[in-house]
Amino acid sequence: MKTKLIFITCAFLLCGINAEAQLLKKLKKRAEQAAERTILNKTDEVVSKKTEKTIDDATSKKEKSDKKEDEDTSELEASNTALTKNTEAKKAFFKEDIIIKMHENGNLNQTQFFDANEVAVRMEDPKQPKPGFIDSEGYMYVYSEGEYQKTGIVALQSQGLMAPTMMIEAYKLPPEPFMAQFEKQQDLGVTANPFNGIVEFAFIYKPDDFRYDDFNETTQTLRGKTYTKFEYLNEPGYEGSYVLFDDQDRLVEIYTKTSEEAELIDGFGSQGQAGESLMVYDYKPVEVKLPKAREVKTVGEGLMGGVMENIVKGGNTGNTNIDDDDYDSSNNKGSVKSARRSIKNHKVTVNDLPESYDFNWQLETEMTLNTRKKETIMMVFLINESASYQATKMTMVNNKNTGTTTMLFDMDLSTMVMFMDAQGTSFLQMYPIPEVKSSKESLDDYNIKKLPAKTIIGYTCEGIQFEDDRYIMKMYHTLDAKIKLTNFLNFGSQKPSDFPDMDSRVLDQFSNGLILEMDIIDKKKSKNNVNIIAKALNQQKTSIKKANYKTMDLFSGARMKKN
């Protein structure tokens, strides 16, 4: 079955706020989203810039030296050096031996033998005289010229996302549990998905991940064992496809049957091929012994590695203080597909946008993210109190070469417009504003108290603090400013808040005041801490003119056209 890569991270960008999450986590996420949207939408720009720099550095050396670096080989290494890295974290995840048989249109193409003790795979292909291997760092072992050689080209962290994402799209698996586990592996410092998802799926997916509207659940008994079957619904061209779990809730089969009408990118332009694919998971004892191998750097590996190490998180410097609640995707079931569907059904075009969005106030703020590099983002809220839109202009302080992104919410059109200016190019992208579900949570679990007043940019501000066992959030607002900004935390909602049973002290901040500082503290993960503080408030007219931007169609090869 032919597959195409779908950019899941872009869909996640559009999923909106999880209305079932805890209050403070929701507030924190809303503050972070301004930065996340900027970073996600600028990934291509960052990659491009770093690639150009790396290529410039590389081509400045002599051609002979470059060739020697790429083709350099090492001595034969011990069989399983990969398991010396993050051993405990790897074995905590990979808990059981598995034999995986991969079929395509009725033919057995490959068998993978996974040894949980060695955290390694042996791959047997009927067309290959010698088996291949993969270790827990993602190194591929291939028999060549009388010896085993291993290469790390697929061990780059980009492969830990791209290859499994292709598998998820081909088999139409829910991406939410995979993305949550991918984030956890990165936080642990473990090389993410070294086995390209094929082995990892067995330890990620559970029956509960399929218990929502897109699947029909049935049970069946075979040879005294009970199996739970989830048949695909709402997947045109995938009729008859299913996922099967055994009586121990272990993944045992993933089967897809596609027609030529199957849309591999969920309506964004690519039709599939008719065919059948089947992966069978059999939980039997397996013994894998990695051979001694010579590491061989393939052509381009050094260049690609130099680029990716500056862009993709991961590596071997993880955090053992992990809270599994942070990676619970149970409240996000179907969110990616819903976001895709929302984009597909979004009928607003660039012609529907006004020629100009006009503002008369600017609230300049600084957002500091407590990451390893202490990232700082300048956020300027563009305000027009009489309009049904608002915008936030963002610039990375640490790397201004990434340009500026302005995130605008047009409530009349229910559309978010991203205006991006970088490297001499200006373009826009449009997304539907996701609907926020009604929340049923209560404030009873949170301690709310007043904070001492303080002065920010010349305004006297009252303070209020929320606290539970995980988060502390402090907000300072003023009633003295000439304007108010009710959706400081909502990033697009015209309502002061969708929180239920809102304390009157909080309502004053959202409805009557102007928030000038917000400080969010994660008691368990300091890297999640966020501070936003106002730097200036100016009555200043600005405009965003549509004609100055080209329109980029994100799902058609990033084509741009002039407005």
GITA-V179919 format. One record per residue. N is the residue number from 1. RES is the residue in one letter. SS is DSSP state (h for helix, s for strand, l for the rest). OMEGA is omega in whole degrees, 0 to 359 (none if undefined). NEAR is the number of other ideal C-beta (glycine too) atoms within 8 Angstrom. Layout:
n/res/ss/omega/near
N/RES/SS/OMEGA/NEAR
N/RES/SS/OMEGA/NEAR
This chain:
n/res/ss/omega/near
1/M/l/177/10
2/K/l/180/6
3/T/l/174/9
4/K/l/181/9
5/L/l/175/8
6/I/l/185/10
7/F/l/185/7
8/I/h/183/11
9/T/h/178/8
10/C/h/178/9
11/A/h/179/14
12/F/h/178/11
13/L/h/186/11
14/L/l/187/12
15/C/l/179/12
16/G/l/183/10
17/I/l/178/9
18/N/l/187/11
19/A/l/180/10
20/E/l/183/8
21/A/l/178/10
22/Q/l/185/9
23/L/h/185/12
24/L/h/177/14
25/K/h/179/10
26/K/h/179/12
27/L/h/180/12
28/K/h/182/14
29/K/h/180/11
30/R/h/178/11
31/A/h/183/13
32/E/h/188/11
33/Q/h/177/10
34/A/h/179/14
35/A/h/183/12
36/E/h/181/9
37/R/h/178/12
38/T/h/184/13
39/I/h/182/8
40/L/h/181/10
41/N/h/180/11
42/K/l/182/13
43/T/h/181/10
44/D/h/180/7
45/E/h/181/11
46/V/h/179/10
47/V/h/181/10
48/S/h/183/9
49/K/h/182/11
50/K/h/178/11
51/T/h/180/9
52/E/h/180/8
53/K/h/182/8
54/T/h/179/11
55/I/h/178/9
56/D/h/180/8
57/D/h/184/8
58/A/h/184/9
59/T/h/178/7
60/S/l/178/5
61/K/l/179/8
62/K/l/182/5
63/E/h/181/6
64/K/h/180/6
65/S/h/179/8
66/D/h/182/11
67/K/h/179/8
68/K/h/181/8
69/E/h/182/9
70/D/h/187/12
71/E/h/181/9
72/D/l/178/7
73/T/s/179/8
74/S/s/175/6
75/E/s/177/4
76/L/s/182/6
77/E/s/177/11
78/A/l/195/5
79/S/l/186/9
80/N/l/178/9
81/T/h/182/7
82/A/h/184/11
83/L/h/176/12
84/T/h/180/5
85/K/l/176/9
86/N/l/185/11
87/T/h/185/8
88/E/h/181/6
89/A/h/180/12
90/K/h/183/12
91/K/h/176/10
92/A/h/180/6
93/F/h/182/9
94/F/l/193/11
95/K/l/190/7
96/E/l/176/9
97/D/l/181/11
98/I/s/166/15
99/I/s/184/12
100/I/s/177/15
101/K/s/183/11
102/M/s/182/12
103/H/s/176/13
104/E/s/181/11
105/N/l/176/7
106/G/l/181/5
107/N/s/175/6
108/L/s/183/8
109/N/s/185/8
110/Q/s/173/9
111/T/s/179/11
112/Q/s/179/15
113/F/s/182/13
114/F/s/179/15
115/D/s/183/13
116/A/l/179/12
117/N/l/179/5
118/E/l/186/10
119/V/l/183/12
120/A/s/182/15
121/V/s/168/12
122/R/s/182/12
123/M/s/178/12
124/E/s/181/10
125/D/l/181/10
126/P/l/182/6
127/K/l/184/3
128/Q/l/183/8
129/P/l/182/3
130/K/l/178/5
131/P/l/171/9
132/G/s/182/12
133/F/s/171/14
134/I/s/178/13
135/D/l/188/15
136/S/l/172/12
137/E/l/177/10
138/G/l/178/16
139/Y/l/179/13
140/M/s/180/12
141/Y/s/181/14
142/V/s/179/9
143/Y/s/183/10
144/S/s/175/7
145/E/l/174/4
146/G/l/179/3
147/E/s/174/9
148/Y/s/176/12
149/Q/s/180/14
150/K/s/181/14
151/T/s/182/13
152/G/l/183/13
153/I/h/178/10
154/V/h/180/11
155/A/h/177/11
156/L/l/185/13
157/Q/l/178/13
158/S/l/180/8
159/Q/h/179/12
160/G/h/176/16
161/L/h/190/12
162/M/h/184/9
163/A/h/177/12
164/P/h/178/15
165/T/h/177/14
166/M/h/178/11
167/M/h/180/14
168/I/h/180/13
169/E/h/181/13
170/A/h/182/11
171/Y/h/178/10
172/K/l/177/10
173/L/l/177/11
174/P/l/183/12
175/P/h/187/11
176/E/h/178/13
177/P/h/179/12
178/F/h/182/16
179/M/h/178/11
180/A/h/180/11
181/Q/h/177/11
182/F/h/178/13
183/E/h/180/9
184/K/h/179/11
185/Q/h/178/14
186/Q/h/180/13
187/D/h/177/9
188/L/h/182/12
189/G/l/181/12
190/V/l/174/12
191/T/l/189/16
192/A/l/172/11
193/N/l/181/15
194/P/l/182/12
195/F/l/172/12
196/N/l/176/11
197/G/l/186/13
198/I/l/176/11
199/V/l/186/13
200/E/h/182/12
201/F/h/182/15
202/A/h/183/12
203/F/h/179/9
204/I/h/191/8
205/Y/l/176/11
206/K/l/182/7
207/P/h/183/10
208/D/h/179/6
209/D/h/183/11
210/F/h/182/11
211/R/l/172/8
212/Y/l/195/7
213/D/l/185/6
214/D/l/181/10
215/F/s/176/12
216/N/s/185/6
217/E/s/174/10
218/T/s/175/7
219/T/s/178/8
220/Q/s/181/7
221/T/s/180/7
222/L/s/180/6
223/R/l/174/3
224/G/l/180/4
225/K/s/180/8
226/T/s/180/8
227/Y/s/176/13
228/T/s/185/11
229/K/s/177/12
230/F/s/179/13
231/E/s/184/10
232/Y/s/171/12
233/L/l/175/8
234/N/l/176/6
235/E/l/181/11
236/P/l/180/7
237/G/l/180/11
238/Y/l/181/12
239/E/l/181/8
240/G/l/179/6
241/S/l/182/12
242/Y/s/172/10
243/V/s/186/13
244/L/s/176/13
245/F/s/179/13
246/D/l/184/10
247/D/l/173/6
248/Q/l/180/4
249/D/l/177/8
250/R/l/178/10
251/L/s/181/11
252/V/s/178/10
253/E/s/168/11
254/I/s/185/12
255/Y/s/174/12
256/T/s/175/13
257/K/s/186/10
258/T/s/172/14
259/S/l/179/9
260/E/l/180/9
261/E/l/182/8
262/A/l/179/13
263/E/s/186/12
264/L/l/180/12
265/I/l/172/11
266/D/l/173/10
267/G/l/182/8
268/F/l/164/12
269/G/l/184/6
270/S/l/176/8
271/Q/s/183/7
272/G/l/175/14
273/Q/l/177/7
274/A/l/179/7
275/G/s/179/9
276/E/s/176/11
277/S/s/182/13
278/L/s/170/12
279/M/s/181/14
280/V/s/181/9
281/Y/s/181/12
282/D/s/187/9
283/Y/l/180/7
284/K/l/178/7
285/P/l/182/4
286/V/l/174/12
287/E/l/179/5
288/V/l/176/12
289/K/l/180/6
290/L/l/179/11
291/P/l/169/8
292/K/l/186/7
293/A/s/176/13
294/R/s/179/12
295/E/s/181/12
296/V/s/176/9
297/K/l/180/12
298/T/l/180/8
299/V/l/179/5
300/G/l/183/8
301/E/h/180/12
302/G/h/178/9
303/L/h/183/10
304/M/h/179/10
305/G/h/179/10
306/G/h/178/9
307/V/h/188/12
308/M/h/184/11
309/E/l/179/8
310/N/l/187/6
311/I/l/189/9
312/V/l/178/9
313/K/l/179/5
314/G/l/179/11
315/G/l/187/9
316/N/l/180/7
317/T/l/187/4
318/G/l/182/12
319/N/l/180/9
320/T/l/180/6
321/N/l/186/6
322/I/l/176/9
323/D/l/184/8
324/D/h/178/6
325/D/h/180/5
326/D/h/185/8
327/Y/h/178/9
328/D/l/182/8
329/S/l/186/11
330/S/h/179/6
331/N/h/182/8
332/N/h/184/9
333/K/l/178/11
334/G/l/185/11
335/S/h/180/12
336/V/h/180/13
337/K/h/178/9
338/S/h/179/10
339/A/h/177/14
340/R/h/181/12
341/R/h/179/10
342/S/h/178/11
343/I/h/182/13
344/K/h/184/9
345/N/l/182/7
346/H/l/187/10
347/K/l/181/4
348/V/l/177/10
349/T/l/180/6
350/V/h/179/9
351/N/h/180/4
352/D/h/180/7
353/L/l/175/12
354/P/l/181/5
355/E/l/183/6
356/S/s/170/8
357/Y/s/187/11
358/D/s/182/9
359/F/s/179/13
360/N/s/176/8
361/W/s/174/13
362/Q/s/173/13
363/L/s/181/12
364/E/s/179/12
365/T/s/177/12
366/E/s/177/12
367/M/s/178/14
368/T/s/177/11
369/L/s/185/12
370/N/l/177/9
371/T/l/182/7
372/R/l/182/4
373/K/l/180/5
374/K/l/183/8
375/E/l/179/11
376/T/s/180/11
377/I/s/173/15
378/M/s/178/11
379/M/s/178/13
380/V/s/176/11
381/F/s/177/12
382/L/s/192/14
383/I/s/169/12
384/N/l/188/11
385/E/l/182/7
386/S/l/183/3
387/A/l/178/9
388/S/l/177/6
389/Y/s/176/11
390/Q/s/182/13
391/A/s/176/13
392/T/s/182/13
393/K/s/188/10
394/M/s/178/15
395/T/s/177/10
396/M/s/182/11
397/V/l/183/10
398/N/l/182/6
399/N/l/183/6
400/K/h/179/7
401/N/h/178/7
402/T/h/175/10
403/G/l/184/12
404/T/s/176/9
405/T/s/175/15
406/T/s/182/14
407/M/s/185/14
408/L/s/177/14
409/F/s/176/12
410/D/s/186/13
411/M/l/178/10
412/D/l/181/6
413/L/l/184/8
414/S/l/186/8
415/T/s/170/14
416/M/s/180/12
417/V/s/177/12
418/M/s/176/14
419/F/s/186/11
420/M/s/179/15
421/D/s/182/9
422/A/s/174/11
423/Q/l/176/8
424/G/l/181/3
425/T/s/178/8
426/S/s/179/9
427/F/s/180/10
428/L/s/173/15
429/Q/s/182/11
430/M/s/178/13
431/Y/s/173/12
432/P/s/173/12
433/I/l/183/11
434/P/l/177/10
435/E/l/178/5
436/V/l/181/8
437/K/l/176/6
438/S/l/182/5
439/S/l/180/9
440/K/l/185/6
441/E/l/183/9
442/S/l/178/7
443/L/l/186/12
444/D/l/184/4
445/D/l/186/5
446/Y/l/176/10
447/N/s/181/7
448/I/s/179/10
449/K/s/178/7
450/K/s/177/7
451/L/s/177/10
452/P/s/179/4
453/A/s/174/8
454/K/s/184/8
455/T/s/177/7
456/I/s/184/12
457/I/l/175/8
458/G/l/181/4
459/Y/s/175/12
460/T/s/186/8
461/C/s/171/13
462/E/s/182/12
463/G/s/176/12
464/I/s/184/14
465/Q/s/170/13
466/F/s/176/13
467/E/s/168/9
468/D/l/184/11
469/D/l/183/3
470/R/l/189/10
471/Y/s/167/14
472/I/s/176/11
473/M/s/179/14
474/K/s/178/12
475/M/s/176/12
476/Y/s/181/14
477/H/s/178/13
478/T/s/174/13
479/L/l/187/9
480/D/l/182/5
481/A/l/182/10
482/K/l/180/3
483/I/l/173/9
484/K/l/182/9
485/L/l/188/11
486/T/l/185/10
487/N/l/178/12
488/F/l/181/10
489/L/l/187/11
490/N/l/180/11
491/F/l/173/11
492/G/l/180/9
493/S/l/177/9
494/Q/l/180/6
495/K/l/177/8
496/P/l/179/7
497/S/l/175/11
498/D/l/181/10
499/F/l/181/10
500/P/l/174/9
501/D/l/187/6
502/M/l/176/10
503/D/l/183/8
504/S/h/178/6
505/R/h/179/9
506/V/h/178/12
507/L/h/178/12
508/D/h/182/11
509/Q/h/183/12
510/F/h/190/12
511/S/h/190/9
512/N/l/187/7
513/G/l/176/13
514/L/s/180/14
515/I/s/182/12
516/L/s/174/12
517/E/s/174/13
518/M/s/182/15
519/D/s/181/11
520/I/s/184/15
521/I/s/174/9
522/D/s/185/12
523/K/l/183/7
524/K/l/183/6
525/K/l/182/9
526/S/h/181/6
527/K/h/179/9
528/N/h/182/10
529/N/l/182/10
530/V/s/174/14
531/N/s/175/10
532/I/s/181/12
533/I/s/180/10
534/A/s/178/11
535/K/s/180/7
536/A/s/173/8
537/L/s/186/12
538/N/s/171/7
539/Q/s/188/5
540/Q/s/181/7
541/K/s/175/6
542/T/s/180/8
543/S/s/171/8
544/I/s/185/12
545/K/s/182/8
546/K/h/184/12
547/A/h/181/6
548/N/h/185/6
549/Y/l/170/11
550/K/s/180/11
551/T/s/177/13
552/M/s/174/10
553/D/s/187/10
554/L/l/188/8
555/F/l/176/7
556/S/l/177/8
557/G/l/178/4
558/A/l/177/8
559/R/s/178/7
560/M/s/175/9
561/K/s/183/7
562/K/s/179/5
563/N/l/none/9
